[in-house]
Amino acid sequence: MAFSEDDIALAAEYALGTLEADERARADSMMAADPAFAALVRSWEWRLGVLNQMVGLVEPRPVVWDNIKRAIDQSAAQAPQPAPDAPPLPPSTEGTATEAAAPPPESIAPPFEPGLLSPEPPAPRAEVAPVDQSNVIRLDREARRWRGVARVASALAAALVAMLGLQIFAPDYLPDVLRPAPRTKVVQVKIPATPTTPAAQYVALLQGQGGGPAFILTVDGATRNFTVRKVGAAPAEAGKSYELWLISDKLGRPRSLGVIGATDFTARPTLAAYDPDIINNATYAVTVEQAGGSPDGAPHSAPVYSGKLIETVPPAAVPVQQKR
């Protein structure tokens, strides 16, 4: 329900306790008849009730109560004073009173004759227009309403300043609902990456009888990936392909590692399926097969190039941390 500014100011002043007797009685009747207005008064009491929590009790001095009682005694109504008696008449005789009452003959005024003396008629009295009191009453109500609004605004501003000051300098004195929420600051700490330990590197020179190296086989000890680089091998004949084989006594028969491509470098991850002991001690051979490699997984010609792995780069030693 929407209330006017007068009703809002009336509810606020009722919560502050600054209303006069007639206005407070009107507010009580409105609260009894209108639950919405009663709720508005309770909301103002809740807002302004924080002031009581911020101000401590102050016990007045005993002399204050004595001064109040003395002022009440001095302002008590006094008993009415009796009116003074009229002064007594002077004593006189009967003949003296009669003579005094009868005027002398020469002092009798002549009879009034019309036309000799015509007194002027009295001047008419100017009529005074009645004063319109409605405007005065309305202005008085407006002034009281704005004074109430100003008092409410001042109280709210003082409460806000006090609450902000307590939140900054002494938040422990505030109730839990008015304390500022704790701020959580997230700090991101970057942990340096653990340096990887270089793995061992192996190389095999695949060459024929009495000739120079035709291929260079490089194997990474950590990933077991290998790379074949063409060095001095002649291009394969038409319809033929070079195929690389792994020969070990532990495997029983040669295992194909794939066809060597026509480019200078051929990389394969095929060795990841074998143990390091087999990889390091096996013989690597190259045969000439039909285009695309052996169809049944077995070599069909004698090796033309072969070689064994040798370690070229040893694995990096893990540093031992000294205890302090």
C-alpha positions in Angstrom: 0.0 0.0 0.0 1.3 3.4 -1.0 1.4 6.0 1.8 1.7 9.8 1.5 4.6 11.8 2.7 2.6 12.9 5.8 1.9 9.3 6.8 5.5 8.3 6.3 6.7 11.3 8.4 4.0 10.5 11.0 5.2 6.9 11.3 8.9 8.0 11.6 8.2 10.6 14.3 6.1 8.0 16.1 9.1 5.7 16.2 11.3 8.5 17.4 8.8 9.6 20.0 8.7 13.3 19.0 4.9 13.5 18.3 2.6 15.7 20.3 -0.3 14.1 22.3 -3.0 14.6 19.7 -0.8 13.4 16.8 0.3 10.4 18.8 -3.3 9.5 19.5 -4.1 9.8 15.8 -1.1 7.5 15.0 -2.3 5.0 17.6 -5.8 4.9 16.0 -4.3 4.5 12.5 -2.1 1.6 13.7 -5.2 -0.1 15.3 -7.3 0.3 12.1 -4.6 -0.2 9.4 -2.2 -3.2 9.7 -0.1 -1.7 6.8 0.5 1.5 8.7 1.4 -0.5 11.8 3.9 -2.4 9.7 5.4 0.9 8.4 5.8 2.1 12.1 7.5 -1.2 13.0 9.9 -0.8 10.0 10.9 2.7 11.2 11.4 1.3 14.7 13.7 -1.4 13.3 15.7 1.1 11.3 16.0 3.6 14.2 16.5 1.0 16.8 20.2 0.7 15.9 20.7 4.1 17.6 20.0 2.6 21.0 22.6 -0.1 20.4 25.3 2.5 19.6 24.7 4.8 22.6 25.4 3.7 26.2 23.3 4.5 29.2 24.0 7.7 31.0 22.8 8.0 34.6 21.8 11.7 35.4 23.1 13.4 38.5 20.9 13.6 41.6 20.7 17.4 41.3 18.8 17.0 38.1 15.8 15.4 39.8 15.9 18.1 42.6 15.8 20.9 40.0 12.8 19.2 38.3 10.8 19.0 41.6 11.7 22.6 42.5 10.5 23.8 39.0 7.2 21.9 39.5 6.6 23.5 42.9 7.3 27.0 41.6 4.9 26.5 38.6 2.0 25.3 40.8 -1.3 27.3 40.7 -1.6 30.0 43.4 -4.8 30.5 45.4 -7.0 33.4 44.1 -6.6 36.7 45.9 -9.9 38.2 47.4 -11.1 41.5 45.9 -10.6 44.6 48.1 -13.7 46.0 49.9 -15.4 49.2 48.6 -14.6 52.3 50.8 -17.4 53.3 53.3 -19.6 56.4 52.6 -19.0 59.5 54.8 -21.6 60.1 57.6 -24.4 62.6 56.8 -27.7 63.8 58.2 -31.1 63.4 56.6 -31.5 67.1 55.9 -28.0 67.4 54.4 -28.7 64.4 52.1 -31.9 66.0 50.9 -30.3 69.3 50.2 -27.5 67.7 48.4 -29.9 65.7 46.3 -32.0 68.8 45.2 -30.2 70.9 42.7 -30.4 74.7 42.9 -33.1 76.3 40.8 -30.7 78.1 38.6 -28.8 75.0 37.7 -31.8 73.4 36.0 -31.2 73.0 32.3 -33.7 74.6 29.9 -35.9 72.4 27.9 -34.6 71.1 24.6 -35.8 72.9 21.6 -35.5 71.3 18.2 -33.3 73.1 15.8 -31.2 74.9 18.4 -28.8 72.0 18.9 -28.5 69.1 16.5 -25.8 66.7 17.6 -23.8 65.0 14.9 -24.6 61.3 14.4 -21.9 58.9 15.4 -19.5 57.7 12.6 -20.2 54.2 11.4 -17.7 51.5 12.6 -15.6 49.9 10.0 -16.3 46.2 9.7 -13.2 43.9 10.2 -13.0 41.0 7.9 -12.6 37.6 9.7 -9.1 36.1 9.5 -8.8 32.8 7.6 -7.2 30.4 10.1 -7.1 27.4 7.7 -3.9 28.5 6.0 -2.2 29.1 9.3 -3.2 25.6 10.5 -2.0 24.1 7.2 1.4 25.9 7.3 1.8 24.8 10.9 1.2 21.2 9.9 3.6 21.5 7.0 6.3 23.0 9.3 5.9 20.2 11.8 6.0 17.6 9.1 9.2 18.9 7.6 10.7 19.2 11.1 9.9 15.6 11.6 11.4 14.6 8.3 14.5 16.6 9.0 14.9 14.9 12.4 14.5 11.5 10.9 17.0 12.3 8.1 19.5 13.6 10.7 19.0 10.5 12.9 19.6 8.2 9.9 22.7 10.2 8.8 24.1 10.0 12.3 23.4 6.3 12.5 25.0 5.7 9.2 28.2 7.7 10.0 28.4 5.9 13.4 28.0 2.5 11.8 30.6 3.2 9.1 33.0 4.4 11.7 32.5 1.3 13.8 32.8 -0.9 10.8 36.2 0.6 10.0 37.8 1.1 13.4 35.9 -1.1 15.9 33.8 -3.8 14.1 33.7 -5.9 17.2 31.3 -3.5 18.9 28.7 -4.1 16.2 26.1 -6.9 16.2 26.8 -9.8 13.9 24.3 -8.7 11.3 26.0 -5.3 10.9 29.6 -6.5 10.9 31.4 -6.3 7.5 31.9 -9.6 5.8 35.5 -10.9 5.9 37.3 -10.4 2.7 39.1 -13.3 1.2 42.0 -12.5 -1.1 43.1 -15.2 -3.5 46.8 -15.2 -4.1 48.0 -17.2 -7.1 51.5 -18.7 -6.5 53.2 -20.0 -9.5 55.3 -23.0 -8.8 58.2 -23.4 -11.2 58.0 -26.4 -13.3 60.2 -29.3 -12.3 63.1 -29.5 -14.8 62.9 -32.7 -16.8 65.8 -35.0 -16.7 67.4 -35.4 -20.1 66.9 -39.0 -21.3 69.7 -41.1 -22.8 70.1 -41.0 -26.6 71.1 -44.0 -28.7 72.4 -44.1 -32.3 73.0 -47.0 -34.8 74.8 -46.7 -38.1 73.1 -48.9 -40.6 75.7 -49.8 -43.3 76.5 -52.5 -45.7 79.7 -54.7 -46.0 82.7 -52.5 -46.8 80.6 -49.4 -47.4 79.8 -46.2 -45.6 76.6 -45.6 -43.5 73.4 -45.8 -45.5 71.0 -44.8 -42.7 71.4 -43.4 -39.2 68.9 -44.7 -36.6 68.3 -42.5 -33.5 66.4 -43.8 -30.5 65.2 -41.7 -27.5 65.6 -43.6 -24.3 62.6 -42.0 -22.5 59.9 -42.2 -25.2 61.4 -45.0 -27.3 60.6 -43.2 -30.4 63.1 -43.6 -33.3 64.0 -41.6 -36.3 65.7 -43.0 -39.4 67.7 -40.5 -41.5 68.8 -41.4 -45.1 72.5 -40.7 -45.5 74.2 -42.7 -48.3 71.6 -45.2 -49.4 70.6 -45.2 -53.0 66.9 -44.8 -53.9 65.0 -48.0 -53.9 64.3 -49.6 -57.3 60.9 -49.2 -58.9 58.3 -51.3 -57.2 60.6 -51.9 -54.2 60.8 -50.3 -50.7 63.3 -50.3 -47.8 61.9 -51.9 -44.6 63.5 -51.8 -41.1 63.6 -54.9 -38.9 64.3 -55.6 -35.2 66.3 -58.8 -34.7 66.7 -60.3 -31.2 67.2 -63.7 -29.8 64.5 -63.0 -27.2 61.9 -62.5 -30.0 62.6 -65.6 -32.0 62.0 -64.0 -35.4 62.6 -60.6 -36.9 60.0 -57.9 -36.2 59.1 -55.3 -38.7 59.5 -51.6 -37.7 57.9 -50.3 -40.8 58.8 -49.1 -44.3 61.4 -46.3 -44.6 59.9 -43.5 -46.4 61.3 -41.8 -49.5 62.1 -38.5 -47.6 65.3 -37.9 -45.7 63.7 -38.5 -42.3 61.3 -41.2 -41.1 59.9 -41.1 -37.6 58.1 -44.0 -35.9 56.9 -44.8 -32.3 57.0 -48.6 -32.9 59.7 -49.4 -30.4 57.4 -48.4 -27.5 56.0 -51.9 -27.5 59.4 -53.5 -26.6 61.5 -53.6 -23.4 64.5 -51.4 -23.1 66.8 -54.4 -22.8 65.6 -55.7 -26.1 65.9 -52.3 -27.8 69.4 -51.7 -26.5 70.9 -55.1 -27.5 69.0 -55.9 -30.7 70.3 -55.7 -34.3 68.6 -53.4 -36.7 68.6 -54.4 -40.3 67.2 -53.0 -43.6 65.9 -55.3 -46.4 64.5 -54.6 -49.8 60.9 -55.6 -50.1 58.1 -55.1 -52.5 56.5 -51.7 -52.6 54.6 -51.1 -49.4 56.6 -53.6 -47.3 56.4 -57.3 -46.6 52.9 -58.7 -47.0 53.2 -61.4 -44.3 55.4 -59.7 -41.7 58.5 -61.7 -42.6 61.6 -60.5 -44.5 61.9 -61.9 -48.1 65.5 -60.9 -48.8 68.8 -60.8 -46.9 69.6 -57.6 -45.0 71.5 -55.0 -47.1 72.3 -52.7 -44.2 72.5 -53.5 -40.5 73.9 -52.1 -37.2 73.6 -52.0 -33.4 72.7 -49.1 -31.0 75.4 -47.2 -29.1 74.8 -44.7 -26.3 75.7 -41.2 -27.4 74.2 -39.1 -24.6 74.0 -40.7 -21.1 71.0 -39.9 -18.8 71.5 -37.0 -16.5 72.4 -37.9 -13.0 69.8 -36.9 -10.4 71.4 -34.4 -7.9 71.5 -35.5 -4.3 70.1 -32.9 -1.9 72.3 -32.2 1.0 70.6 -32.2 4.4 71.1 -28.9 6.3 
